[in-house]
């Protein structure tokens, strides 16, 4: 394995060079990147919202609103079709999902069926006409009584169509704001995800996204005073609507629509030449201009109302016919509100009401702080790992560090080439990769030392070390890769960023360990011709250990089970400190504009503004505070946005709103279920992999050990009351991968020793395997712990609970691999223990293992 042809050597360095080229734009300024030639890669990693600021908003189509509108449309269609066919009817009404009508003349029932036949005709539901659905079903419970019912597939079709149309409208609206690289995409069957990075005014975005923008021009009914209509009953065909003024002014409006926003072809924010006030100028298409001109000709002297989403913007008097198809909307506009209205009108109306069910907003200042904290944590963690490897392996540690640097470069290059989004958890993934990447080199180096102690030459030891470490490295990294894949498909937002970074880091780690590290070691052997392997400056454990782990396995197992039972009891009595991802509600991080944050003052302001269930606590520095606003019983989707608006008004004068997260009840329930499914799917997938690669006893042992780690980690979260949210689930799945990584490495050695020492009692063989892997286990745990510790201390408050969970997981995963996973093999009799203590077979087996024990 130490021979490299010239072309293979060139290929390896070419890959590293390409990685440098693709990663380099991340270190260049935007101006420098713009000046690069077109053939040179210039795209850096895209920064996530948590690093550059911006808004993440999840909108849902209101299905009940869709059903109500569809019922109204069906009633109108029935009325029109029967009138056109001159068929008398009565009792036209709709409730729930059903519209019914009674035909007066029994002799016209068949004629009515023919007239209404189009309502139950199938609708093409795909572009190519391959799928047809029935929106309505017809029942005739008694002669002459028609009952039309909306079908589930029809509602789903209308909802899907509304989502598609809404995405187009929202895209036009957001693009009009001038933001860069917005993401607007379908999520599920009835939701739309909108992500706008770098947005300075998230409140303005919410107002623009949430407004339906249904514009109509209708006549004001002046047949009676509006106050009489309010106190009594409005005339048939008219309704009372209110203006946007403060206080609102009531108007009696005719229901008949003269012209709607569908006839608008342009709208621009301008200034009235007479009053110099901001107004919105509009222009109709030919059809709209004709209808508007006719209406204004016939109603000179009357008032007509301009109505947006059932609110009267203005109600001017028609002084003369408006025949040019143009006009202007005046009101109490500011330049920005006039521009926003023009944006809404140009983009068009939404086909249905959209409700904000999840919102995550990060201010630009917090994003800058997160970048600095992530960079500092990454640098400190990397430096600690670099010095640790040099101290442990001497010159071989330098080689490992070169491979580690190449590993990070390739990781960043791939993320840049894919256009992946770097989030704060993604930075944590890079730091974790730095800590775990040395595991492959530790496995190789410890195996080389082991072969050297067995009497092989330097070259033979190195060659055999690489060969025997390959299978172990692949097995151990695939388990972590499975956890990362599950995280990606079942996670969302920043959790996905962490999963992508972790998965790519695993792949680059395997590549650098078995190409670059092997190449550098081969070059060193060829040029230096060393007489002995380089020695490090310290060892965490002696080269050879004979710790009787199996003798205390029952005691260790009992302690672990007791802790697990205690954790389960705490889970059901005390309970975790669930974040809003699982409970719903709102979190706001604020910073005082001057001095320290006054917790009591913040709480009083929020309570006075009408917000209940408020918790305020210190967060990070003295000037920062974290606000938790719980979800009240029976709270509906979308009410969180009004709560955030109230909190902004109460605090914005003295506090900077650095971060806002709001999750509705439906989303929180789905996130909780997805988290449970994610953990179960990961465990199942890893169980199958270990079963296939080893035997069923190994798979059971791995799962028991992993479940032990999960329960103890949950107990740790309950005891410390760290926030339990989606990032914590990501940490638990990472712990699953890390723990199984460690377990599989030990199992791989157990399997090898089962082949080598066929007559050795199983307990003794497991002790031998644990001792052989002890040095590797402690070295890997130490490097990972150092990298995570830097992230915990310097990465900021936002991901502290995430990293704390992983720190605990590293410790408990190492413990369970030795004291839980290995002893399970004895319980399930991985091999019959036919050799009684003191027998000739046992003495012979002991003699086989009497030589120097590998310390790996």
C-alpha positions in Angstrom: 0.0 0.0 0.0 3.0 2.3 0.1 3.7 2.3 -3.6 2.3 5.3 -5.5 2.7 5.7 -9.3 3.6 9.1 -10.7 0.1 9.6 -12.0 -1.5 8.6 -8.7 0.7 11.1 -6.9 -0.1 13.8 -9.4 -3.8 13.0 -9.0 -3.7 13.3 -5.2 -2.0 16.6 -5.3 -4.3 17.8 -8.1 -7.3 17.1 -5.9 -5.8 19.1 -3.1 -4.9 21.9 -5.4 -8.4 22.0 -6.9 -9.7 22.1 -3.3 -7.5 25.1 -2.6 -8.8 26.9 -5.7 -12.5 26.3 -4.8 -12.0 27.2 -1.1 -9.9 30.3 -1.7 -12.9 32.6 -2.6 -14.0 32.3 1.0 -10.9 34.3 2.0 -11.3 37.0 -0.6 -13.3 40.2 -0.5 -16.4 40.6 -2.7 -14.6 43.2 -4.9 -11.6 40.8 -5.4 -13.9 37.9 -6.3 -15.7 40.1 -8.8 -12.4 41.0 -10.5 -11.4 37.3 -11.0 -11.5 35.9 -14.6 -14.7 34.0 -15.4 -13.0 30.6 -15.6 -11.7 30.8 -12.0 -14.2 29.6 -9.3 -15.3 32.6 -7.4 -18.4 31.4 -5.4 -17.9 31.3 -1.6 -20.0 29.4 0.8 -23.4 31.0 1.3 -23.8 32.3 4.8 -27.0 31.1 6.6 -29.5 33.5 8.2 -28.0 32.9 11.6 -24.6 34.2 10.4 -25.6 37.2 8.1 -29.0 38.0 9.5 -32.3 37.8 7.7 -35.7 36.1 8.0 -37.0 32.6 7.7 -40.7 32.5 7.5 -43.0 29.5 7.0 -46.4 30.3 5.6 -49.4 28.1 5.4 -52.4 28.3 3.1 -55.6 28.6 5.2 -57.5 25.4 4.2 -60.7 26.6 5.9 -60.5 29.8 3.9 -60.0 27.8 0.8 -63.1 25.7 1.5 -65.2 28.7 2.3 -64.2 30.5 -0.9 -64.8 27.3 -2.9 -68.3 26.9 -1.4 -69.1 30.5 -2.3 -67.9 29.9 -5.9 -70.0 26.7 -6.1 -73.1 28.6 -4.9 -72.5 31.4 -7.4 -72.0 28.8 -10.2 -75.3 27.0 -9.3 -77.2 30.3 -9.2 -75.7 31.4 -12.6 -76.2 28.1 -14.4 -79.8 27.7 -13.2 -80.8 31.3 -14.1 -79.2 30.9 -17.5 -81.2 27.7 -18.0 -84.4 29.5 -16.7 -84.9 26.9 -14.0 -86.7 27.9 -10.8 -84.9 26.9 -7.5 -85.1 27.5 -3.8 -83.1 26.8 -0.6 -79.6 27.5 -2.1 -77.3 27.3 0.9 -73.9 25.9 1.9 -72.6 24.5 5.2 -69.4 22.7 6.0 -68.3 21.2 2.7 -71.8 20.9 1.2 -74.0 23.1 -1.0 -77.6 22.1 -1.6 -80.4 23.4 -3.8 -84.0 22.4 -4.4 -85.6 22.5 -7.9 -89.1 23.9 -7.7 -90.7 22.0 -10.6 -90.3 18.3 -10.6 -90.6 18.3 -14.4 -87.3 20.3 -14.6 -85.2 18.0 -12.5 -83.5 16.3 -15.4 -83.0 19.6 -17.2 -81.4 21.0 -14.0 -79.0 18.0 -13.9 -77.9 18.7 -17.4 -77.5 22.4 -16.7 -75.3 21.6 -13.6 -73.5 18.7 -15.1 -70.3 20.8 -15.6 -69.9 21.1 -11.8 -69.1 17.3 -11.4 -66.9 17.0 -14.5 -63.3 15.9 -13.8 -60.6 18.5 -13.7 -57.2 18.0 -15.2 -54.7 18.0 -12.3 -51.4 17.7 -14.2 -49.6 19.6 -16.9 -49.8 16.7 -19.4 -53.4 15.9 -18.6 -52.5 12.5 -17.1 -54.5 12.9 -13.9 -58.1 13.8 -13.5 -59.9 14.5 -10.2 -63.5 15.2 -9.2 -63.9 18.4 -7.1 -67.5 17.8 -6.4 -69.8 14.8 -5.9 -73.5 14.9 -6.4 -76.1 13.2 -4.2 -79.9 13.3 -4.5 -81.3 12.3 -1.1 -84.8 13.0 -2.4 -86.2 13.9 -5.8 -85.4 17.5 -6.8 -82.9 18.1 -3.9 -79.3 18.3 -5.2 -76.4 18.1 -2.6 -72.9 18.9 -3.9 -70.0 17.9 -1.6 -66.4 19.1 -1.9 -64.0 16.0 -2.1 -60.7 15.7 -0.2 -58.9 15.4 -3.5 -60.6 18.5 -4.8 -59.6 20.5 -1.7 -56.0 19.2 -2.0 -55.9 20.1 -5.7 -57.2 23.7 -4.9 -54.7 24.0 -2.0 -51.8 22.8 -4.2 -52.8 25.2 -7.0 -53.0 28.0 -4.4 -49.5 27.2 -3.1 -48.1 27.3 -6.7 -49.8 30.6 -7.5 -48.7 32.1 -4.1 -45.1 31.1 -4.8 -45.2 33.1 -8.0 -46.8 36.1 -6.3 -44.4 36.0 -3.3 -41.4 35.7 -5.6 -42.4 38.9 -7.4 -43.1 40.7 -4.1 -39.7 39.7 -2.5 -37.8 40.4 -5.7 -39.3 43.9 -5.8 -37.7 44.6 -2.3 -34.2 44.3 -3.9 -33.0 41.5 -1.6 -30.2 39.1 -2.8 -30.7 35.4 -3.3 -34.1 34.9 -1.6 -35.3 31.3 -1.3 -39.0 30.8 -1.9 -40.1 27.2 -2.2 -42.9 24.8 -1.5 -42.7 22.8 1.7 -45.1 20.0 2.1 -48.6 20.2 0.6 -49.8 23.5 1.9 -46.8 25.5 3.0 -44.3 27.9 1.6 -40.8 28.6 2.9 -39.5 32.1 2.5 -35.9 32.8 3.4 -34.5 36.3 2.8 -30.8 36.7 4.0 -29.4 40.1 4.9 -32.8 41.8 5.3 -32.6 44.8 7.6 -36.4 45.2 8.2 -38.0 41.8 8.9 -41.3 43.4 10.0 -41.7 45.0 6.6 -41.2 41.6 4.9 -43.9 40.0 7.1 -46.4 42.8 6.2 -45.7 42.4 2.5 -45.8 38.6 2.6 -48.9 38.3 4.7 -51.1 40.8 2.9 -53.5 39.2 0.4 -53.6 42.4 -1.7 -57.0 41.9 -3.2 -57.7 45.3 -4.7 -61.2 46.3 -5.8 -62.9 49.5 -7.0 -66.5 49.7 -5.7 -69.1 52.5 -5.5 -70.1 54.0 -2.1 -73.8 53.5 -1.3 -75.2 56.9 -0.5 -78.8 55.9 -0.3 -78.7 56.1 3.5 -76.4 57.4 6.2 -73.7 54.9 7.2 -74.5 55.2 10.9 -78.1 54.1 10.2 -76.6 51.0 8.4 -74.4 50.3 11.4 -77.2 50.6 13.9 -79.9 49.0 11.8 -79.5 46.8 8.8 -77.5 47.7 5.6 -79.4 47.7 2.4 -79.4 44.5 0.3 -76.3 44.4 -1.8 -74.2 46.7 0.4 -71.9 46.2 3.4 -70.2 48.4 5.9 -66.4 48.6 5.6 -63.9 50.7 7.5 -61.0 52.8 6.4 -57.3 52.4 7.4 -57.5 55.8 9.2 -56.9 56.1 12.9 -59.7 56.0 14.1 -61.2 54.0 11.3 -64.0 55.7 9.3 -67.0 53.6 8.3 -68.3 53.5 4.7 -71.4 51.9 3.2 -70.0 50.1 0.1 -71.9 48.5 -2.7 -70.9 44.8 -3.0 -70.7 45.0 -6.8 -67.1 45.3 -8.0 -66.5 47.7 -10.8 -62.9 46.8 -11.5 -60.5 44.4 -9.6 -56.8 44.3 -9.2 -56.6 41.6 -11.9 -57.1 44.4 -14.5 -54.0 46.4 -13.2 -51.0 46.3 -15.5 -48.8 48.7 -13.5 -48.6 50.5 -10.2 -45.8 53.0 -9.1 -45.2 55.0 -6.0 -45.2 58.8 -6.9 -46.0 62.2 -5.5 -49.1 64.2 -6.0 -48.1 67.3 -8.0 -50.6 69.5 -6.2 -50.1 68.4 -2.6 -46.7 66.8 -2.9 -48.0 63.8 -0.8 -47.0 60.2 -1.6 -49.5 58.5 -3.8 -49.7 55.3 -5.9 -50.3 55.8 -9.6 -52.0 52.9 -11.4 -52.8 51.8 -15.0 -55.5 49.4 -16.2 -55.5 47.0 -19.1 -58.0 47.6 -22.0 -60.8 45.8 -20.3 -60.3 47.4 -17.0 -60.0 50.9 -18.6 -63.3 50.4 -20.4 -65.2 49.3 -17.3 -63.7 52.0 -15.2 -64.4 54.7 -17.8 -68.0 53.6 -18.1 -68.5 53.5 -14.4 -67.1 57.0 -13.9 -69.2 58.4 -16.7 -72.4 57.1 -15.2 -71.6 58.1 -11.6 -70.2 61.7 -11.9 -70.6 63.4 -8.5 -70.7 60.1 -6.5 -68.1 58.6 -4.2 -66.2 55.5 -5.2 -64.1 53.5 -2.9 -60.6 51.9 -3.4 -60.6 48.8 -1.2 -57.6 46.7 -0.3 -58.3 43.4 1.6 -61.7 44.7 2.7 -60.3 48.0 4.0 -61.1 51.3 2.4 -57.9 53.1 1.4 -59.6 56.1 0.1 -63.0 57.2 -1.2 -62.7 60.2 -3.6 -65.5 61.9 -5.4 -65.8 61.3 -9.2 -65.7 64.9 -10.5 -65.4 63.9 -14.2 -65.2 60.7 -16.2 -61.8 59.0 -16.1 -61.4 57.6 -19.6 -57.6 57.1 -19.9 -57.4 54.0 -17.8 -55.1 55.6 -15.3 -55.5 57.1 -11.9 -54.0 57.4 -8.5 -54.6 56.1 -5.0 -54.2 58.7 -2.2 -54.3 58.2 1.5 -52.2 58.6 4.6 -49.1 57.2 2.9 -45.5 57.6 3.7 -43.0 57.1 0.9 -42.2 53.6 2.1 -45.9 52.6 2.6 -46.8 53.9 -0.9 -43.9 51.9 -2.3 -45.0 48.8 -0.5 -48.5 49.1 -1.8 -47.2 49.5 -5.3 -45.1 46.4 -4.8 -48.2 44.5 -3.7 -50.3 45.7 -6.6 -47.7 45.0 -9.2 -47.1 41.4 -7.9 -50.8 40.6 -7.8 -53.1 39.3 -5.2 -52.6 36.0 -3.4 -55.2 33.4 -4.3 -55.7 32.6 -0.6 -54.9 33.9 2.9 -51.4 32.9 4.1 -50.7 32.5 7.8 -47.3 32.7 9.4 -46.8 29.4 11.3 -43.1 29.7 11.9 -40.7 32.6 12.0 -37.0 32.8 12.7 -35.3 36.2 12.4 -31.7 37.1 13.1 -30.4 40.7 13.2 -27.2 41.5 11.3 -25.3 42.4 14.5 -26.0 39.0 16.0 -24.9 37.4 12.7 -21.6 39.2 12.9 -21.1 38.1 16.5 -21.9 34.5 15.5 -19.3 34.6 12.7 -16.6 35.9 15.0 -17.5 33.4 17.7 -17.5 30.5 15.2 -14.1 31.6 13.7 -12.5 32.0 17.1 -13.8 28.6 18.2 -12.6 26.9 15.0 -9.1 28.5 15.3 -8.7 27.6 18.9 -10.1 24.1 18.5 -7.8 23.5 15.5 -4.7 24.8 17.3 -5.4 22.5 20.3 -5.8 19.5 18.1 -2.7 20.3 16.1 -0.5 20.6 19.2 -2.1 17.5 20.7 -1.2 15.4 17.6 2.3 16.7 17.5 2.7 15.9 21.2 1.3 12.4 20.8 3.1 11.3 17.6 6.0 13.6 16.9 6.8 13.8 13.2 3.8 11.6 12.3 1.7 14.2 14.1 2.9 16.8 11.7 1.9 14.6 8.8 -1.5 14.1 10.4 -1.9 17.8 10.7 -1.1 18.4 7.0 -3.7 15.9 6.1 -6.1 17.6 8.6 -5.5 21.0 6.9 -6.2 19.4 3.5 -9.3 17.8 4.9 -10.7 21.1 6.0 -9.8 22.7 2.7 -11.6 20.0 0.7 -14.6 20.3 3.0 -14.9 24.0 2.5 -14.2 23.6 -1.3 -17.0 21.0 -1.7 -19.4 23.2 0.4 -18.5 26.2 -1.9 -18.9 24.2 -5.1 -22.3 22.8 -4.1 -23.4 26.3 -3.1 -24.2 24.9 0.4 -25.3 27.3 3.1 -23.0 27.6 6.1 -24.9 28.0 9.4 -23.7 28.3 13.0 -24.4 24.5 13.5 -22.5 24.0 10.2 -19.5 25.7 11.8 -19.9 23.3 14.7 -19.9 20.5 12.1 -16.5 21.7 10.8 -15.1 22.0 14.3 -16.4 18.5 15.1 -14.9 17.2 11.9 -11.5 18.6 13.0 -11.8 16.7 16.2 -13.0 13.5 14.7 -10.8 13.6 11.5 -7.8 12.7 13.5 -9.5 9.4 14.5 -8.5 7.8 11.2 -4.9 8.9 11.7 -5.0 7.7 15.3 -6.3 4.3 14.2 -3.6 4.0 11.5 -0.7 5.2 13.8 -1.7 3.0 16.7 -2.0 0.0 14.4 1.5 0.8 13.0 2.9 1.0 16.5 1.2 -2.3 17.4 2.7 -4.1 14.3 6.1 -2.7 15.2 5.9 -4.0 18.8 5.0 -7.4 17.3 8.5 -7.4 15.7 7.9 -6.3 12.1 10.1 -3.9 10.3 9.3 -0.2 9.9 8.1 -0.6 6.3 6.1 -3.8 7.1 4.6 -2.2 10.1 3.5 0.9 8.2 2.1 -1.2 5.2 0.2 -3.6 7.5 -1.0 -0.8 9.7 -2.7 1.0 6.7 -4.1 -2.3 5.4 -5.7 -3.5 8.7 -7.0 0.0 9.6 -8.9 0.4 6.4 -11.9 -1.8 7.2 -12.2 -0.4 10.8 -12.1 3.2 9.5 -14.8 2.5 6.9 -17.1 0.7 9.4 -16.7 3.4 12.1 -17.3 6.3 9.7 -20.3 4.8 7.9 -22.3 4.6 11.2 -21.8 8.3 11.7 -22.6 8.9 8.0 -25.9 7.1 8.5 -26.8 9.5 11.4 -25.9 12.5 9.2 -28.1 11.3 6.3 -31.0 10.8 8.7 -30.4 14.3 10.0 -30.5 15.8 6.5 -33.7 14.2 5.4 -35.6 14.7 8.6 -34.1 17.9 9.9 -34.7 21.4 8.8 -32.8 24.7 8.4 -29.6 24.9 10.4 -29.8 21.2 11.4 -29.6 20.3 7.8 -26.5 22.5 7.4 -24.9 20.6 10.3 -25.8 17.3 8.7 -24.3 18.3 5.3 -21.1 19.6 6.8 -20.7 16.4 9.0 -21.4 14.1 6.1 -19.0 15.8 3.7 -16.4 16.0 6.5 -16.6 12.2 6.9 -16.0 11.6 3.2 -13.1 14.0 3.0 -11.6 12.4 6.2 -11.6 8.9 4.7 -10.1 10.3 1.5 -7.3 12.2 3.2 -6.5 9.4 5.6 -6.0 6.8 2.9 -4.5 8.9 0.1 -2.7 12.0 1.4 -1.6 10.6 4.8 -0.4 7.4 3.2 1.4 9.3 0.4 3.2 11.6 2.9 4.2 8.6 5.1 5.5 6.7 2.0 7.6 9.8 1.0 9.0 10.1 4.5 10.0 6.4 4.6 11.6 6.6 1.1 13.6 9.7 1.9 14.5 9.4 5.6 14.8 5.6 5.8 14.1 5.8 9.6 15.4 3.1 11.9 12.5 3.6 14.4 9.1 5.1 14.5 9.0 8.7 15.8 8.0 9.0 19.4 5.7 11.6 20.8 6.2 13.7 23.9 3.5 12.1 25.9 1.0 9.1 26.0 -2.4 9.2 27.6 -2.2 5.5 28.4 0.8 3.1 28.5 1.7 1.2 25.3 0.5 -2.1 26.9 -2.3 -2.3 29.4 -4.0 -5.3 31.1 -7.0 -3.7 32.8 -9.6 -6.4 33.7 -12.6 -4.6 32.4 -14.8 -7.7 32.3 -14.3 -8.3 36.0 -16.2 -5.1 36.8 -18.6 -5.3 34.0 -21.6 -6.3 36.2 -20.9 -3.4 38.6 -20.5 -0.9 35.7 -23.6 -2.3 34.1 -25.5 -1.9 37.3 -24.4 1.7 37.8 -25.3 2.5 34.2 -28.8 0.9 34.6 -29.3 2.8 37.8 -28.5 6.1 36.1 -30.7 5.2 33.2 -33.6 4.5 35.5 -33.0 7.7 37.3 -32.9 9.6 34.0 -36.3 8.0 33.0 -37.8 9.0 36.3 -36.5 12.6 35.9 -37.9 12.7 32.3 -41.4 12.0 33.5 -41.3 14.0 36.8 -39.1 17.0 36.1 -39.1 16.9 32.4 -36.7 18.6 29.9 -36.6 22.3 29.3 -38.3 22.1 26.0 -37.6 25.0 23.5 -40.3 26.5 21.3 -39.5 24.0 18.6 -41.6 21.5 20.6 -43.9 23.6 22.7 -44.7 26.5 20.3 -44.4 30.1 21.3 -41.9 32.9 20.8 -38.3 33.6 21.8 -36.6 37.0 21.4 -33.0 37.8 22.1 -32.5 41.5 22.9 -29.6 43.7 23.7 -29.7 47.0 25.6 -28.7 50.0 23.4 -26.9 51.4 26.4 -25.9 49.9 29.8 -27.1 46.6 31.2 -30.4 44.9 30.3 -33.1 45.5 33.0 -34.9 42.2 33.3 -37.7 43.6 35.5 -38.2 46.6 33.2 -38.4 44.3 30.1 -41.0 42.1 31.8 -43.1 45.0 32.9 -43.1 46.5 29.4 -44.3 43.3 27.8 -47.0 42.7 30.4 -48.3 46.2 30.0 -48.5 45.7 26.3 -50.9 42.9 26.8 -48.6 39.9 26.4 -49.1 37.0 28.9 -46.8 34.1 29.9 -43.6 36.1 29.7 -40.3 34.8 31.0 -37.2 37.1 30.9 -33.7 36.0 31.8 -30.1 37.0 31.4 -28.4 35.6 28.3 -24.6 35.9 27.7 -23.4 39.4 28.6 -25.0 41.8 31.1 -26.5 43.8 28.2 -28.3 40.8 26.7 -31.6 39.2 27.7 -33.7 36.3 26.5 -37.5 36.6 26.4 -39.7 33.5 26.2 -43.4 34.1 25.4 -45.4 30.9 25.9 -48.3 29.8 23.7 -51.5 30.4 25.5 -54.2 27.6 25.6 -56.2 27.6 22.5 -54.0 30.0 20.6 -54.4 29.9 16.9 -51.8 29.8 14.1 -50.6 33.3 13.1 -51.3 35.0 16.5 -47.5 34.8 17.2 -46.8 37.5 14.6 -49.0 40.0 16.5 -47.3 39.2 19.7 -43.9 39.8 18.1 -45.2 43.1 16.8 -46.4 44.1 20.3 -43.0 43.2 21.8 -41.2 45.2 19.2 -43.2 48.3 19.9 -42.7 47.9 23.6 -38.9 47.4 23.5 -37.5 48.9 20.3 -36.9 52.3 21.9 -34.2 51.0 24.3 -33.4 47.5 23.1 -32.1 46.1 19.8 -34.0 43.0 18.7 -31.2 40.6 17.8 -33.1 37.4 17.2 -36.7 36.3 16.9 -38.1 32.8 16.7 -41.8 32.0 16.6 -43.3 28.5 16.1 -47.0 27.8 15.9 -48.8 24.8 17.5 -49.1 22.8 14.3 -45.4 23.1 13.4 -44.2 22.4 17.0 -46.2 19.1 17.0 -44.8 18.1 13.6 -41.2 18.9 14.7 -41.6 16.8 17.9 -42.9 13.8 15.8 -40.1 14.3 13.2 -37.5 14.3 16.0 -38.8 11.0 17.4 -39.0 9.4 13.9 -35.4 10.7 13.2 -33.9 9.0 16.2 -35.8 5.7 15.5 -34.9 5.7 11.8 -31.2 6.3 12.6 -31.1 3.5 15.2 -32.9 1.1 12.8 -30.5 1.9 9.9 -27.4 1.5 12.0 -28.8 -1.8 13.5 -29.2 -3.2 10.0 -25.7 -2.1 9.0 -24.0 -3.5 12.1 -26.0 -6.8 11.6 -24.9 -7.1 8.0 -21.2 -6.3 8.7 -20.9 -8.3 11.9 -23.5 -10.7 13.5 -26.8 -10.2 15.2 -25.2 -10.2 18.7 -23.0 -7.3 17.7 -26.0 -5.4 16.4 -28.0 -5.9 19.7 -24.9 -4.9 21.7 -24.5 -1.7 19.6 -28.2 -0.7 20.0 -28.2 -1.4 23.8 -25.1 0.7 24.2 -26.6 3.5 22.0 -29.9 3.5 23.8 -28.0 3.8 27.1 -26.2 6.8 25.7 -29.4 8.5 24.6 -31.2 7.9 27.9 -28.2 9.2 29.9 -27.9 12.3 27.6 -31.6 13.0 28.2 -31.0 12.7 31.9 -28.1 15.1 31.6 -30.3 17.6 29.8 -33.0 17.3 32.5 -30.5 17.8 35.4 -28.8 20.8 33.8 -32.1 22.1 32.3 -30.4 23.0 29.1 -32.8 24.0 26.4 -34.1 21.0 24.4 -34.7 22.0 20.8 -34.1 20.8 17.3 -30.3 21.4 17.6 -30.3 19.2 20.7 -31.9 16.4 18.6 -29.1 16.9 16.1 -26.6 16.6 19.0 -28.3 13.3 20.2 -28.1 11.9 16.7 -24.4 12.9 16.4 -23.8 11.2 19.8 -25.5 8.1 18.3 -23.0 8.2 15.4 -20.0 9.0 17.6 -20.8 6.3 20.2 -21.4 3.7 17.4 -18.1 4.8 15.8 -16.3 3.9 19.0 -18.3 0.7 19.5 -17.7 -0.5 16.0 -14.0 0.1 16.3 -13.9 -2.2 19.4 -16.2 -4.7 17.7 -13.9 -4.8 14.7 -11.0 -5.8 17.0 -13.2 -8.3 18.8 -14.0 -9.9 15.5 -10.4 -10.0 14.5 -9.4 -11.6 17.8 -12.1 -14.2 17.5 -10.4 -15.4 14.4 -6.9 -15.2 15.9 -7.5 -16.8 19.3 -10.0 -19.6 18.7 -9.5 -21.2 22.1 -9.4 -18.1 24.3 -12.4 -17.6 26.8 -14.7 -14.9 25.6 -14.2 -12.7 28.7 -10.5 -12.7 28.4 -10.7 -12.0 24.7 -12.9 -9.0 25.3 -10.5 -7.7 27.9 -7.7 -8.1 25.3 -9.7 -6.3 22.7 -10.6 -3.4 25.0 -7.0 -3.0 26.1 -5.7 -3.1 22.5 -8.1 -0.3 21.6 -7.8 1.8 24.8 -5.1 4.1 23.4 -7.1 4.8 20.3 -10.3 5.4 22.2 -8.7 7.8 24.7 -6.8 9.7 21.9 -9.9 10.1 19.8 -12.0 11.2 22.7 -9.4 13.7 23.8 -9.1 15.4 20.4 -12.9 15.5 19.9 -13.3 16.8 23.4 -10.7 19.6 22.9 -12.4 20.8 19.7 -15.9 20.8 21.3 -14.6 22.5 24.4 -13.3 25.4 22.3 -16.8 25.6 20.7 -18.5 25.4 24.1 -16.4 28.2 25.6 -16.1 30.5 22.5 -19.0 29.6 20.2 -21.6 31.8 21.9 -24.8 31.2 23.8 -27.0 30.2 20.8 -25.3 26.8 20.4 -24.1 26.2 23.9 -26.7 23.6 24.9 -26.1 21.9 21.5 -22.3 21.6 22.2 -22.8 20.7 25.9 -24.9 17.7 24.9 -22.2 16.6 22.6 -19.4 17.0 25.2 -21.4 14.8 27.6 -22.0 12.4 24.7 -18.3 12.0 24.0 -17.7 11.0 27.6 -20.6 8.6 28.0 -20.1 7.1 24.5 -16.5 6.1 25.4 -17.8 4.6 28.7 -20.6 2.6 27.1 -18.4 1.2 24.3 -16.2 -0.5 26.9 -18.6 -1.4 29.7 -21.9 -1.9 27.9 -21.3 -2.9 24.3 -18.5 -5.4 24.9 -20.1 -7.3 27.9 -23.4 -7.7 25.9 -21.5 -10.2 23.7 -21.0 -12.4 26.7 -24.7 -12.3 27.6 -25.6 -13.3 24.0 -22.8 -16.0 23.7 -21.0 -14.7 20.7 -18.9 -17.8 21.0 -19.4 -20.8 23.3 -17.2 -20.6 26.4 -16.2 -24.3 26.3 -12.8 -23.7 27.9 -13.1 -24.0 31.7 -10.7 -22.0 33.8 -7.6 -24.1 34.6 -8.1 -26.5 31.7 -5.4 -27.3 29.1 -7.3 -25.4 26.5 -7.5 -22.3 28.7 -3.8 -22.5 29.5 -3.1 -22.8 25.8 -5.3 -19.9 25.0 -3.6 -17.8 27.7 -0.2 -18.6 26.2 -1.4 -17.4 22.8 -2.1 -14.0 24.3 0.9 -13.8 26.6 2.9 -11.8 24.2 3.0 -8.0 24.1 -0.5 -6.7 23.7 -1.2 -4.2 21.0 -2.0 -0.9 22.5 -4.5 0.2 19.9 
